[in-house]
């Protein structure tokens, strides 16, 4: 290789490293499945529609096969123009609508919900794996899975974390003091800490907006990883389920301290976050009723308007 060619390649590499990260200009996140509802139907599950710079994504699919469909009708929304979806992890309260929603959306557009993004570990063997129960039917419909083992930018400014390292000892995968068991591909078993848990991270001029299904990786582990791997920026909003409904006061106080350090500006705690946990975090972080709410079906968040909580969650 000549010296001039070597210098040219080094220059290209340096240029690539200094290119600014893409930032999203417009964003709306609408909750389609959670427990509270102004109108529509509540359930123990989670789903949200993401509209970002003219593109649409579905994040999780709810628990019952038809809950998201029914709530879409109530909210006058459709998934016919949504080509891709994200599954945050394997639990059935997040993927119960996968096959039904794909089959229904295909009636409008054969390409609707045709690709599902997952993370490594979602198909591991467990006592019950909701994604395995849905997988074959989704594949028969022509759907495909893209499995991630690292962060990936899927649209300009729109990232998936892939599996999140557990830097802090958050045990947000435990319910009633217990966790299940997962069998790894080599046949070994371990405590099921939901290794595939992933979140959506949207880079904006205001900071990072993070959408989580259950946050089994831990909300602080997830936000820390997003800041390390995507952009070291304040957390403009954290939205979704964060599995804090059984957290004690010491855990919530530690979590709030970390969220303040990250300059959290908006918080919508839906699904397994827990109502009391949301109120406690509001108090400890210094957020307000306008910037920290319990998530409800129909609740939304936009960059320009912040949280639109709906009547029941205000």
Secondary structure, DSSP 8 states (H G I E B T S, - for coil): --HHHHHHHHHHHHHHHHS----BS-EEEEEEESSEESSS---S--EEEEEETTEEEEE---SSTTHHHHHHHHHT--STT--EEE--SS-HHHHTTHHHHHHHHHTT-TTTT-EEEEETTTTSEES--HHHHHHHHHHHTT-EEEEESS-EEEETTEEE--S----S---TT-BTTB--EEE-TTS-EEE---TT---EEEEETTEEEEEESS-TT-HHHHHHHHHHHT----EEEEEEE---TT--HHHHHHHHHHHHHTT---EEEEGGG-HHHHHHHHHHHT--TTTEEE-EET-EEETTTEEE--STT-
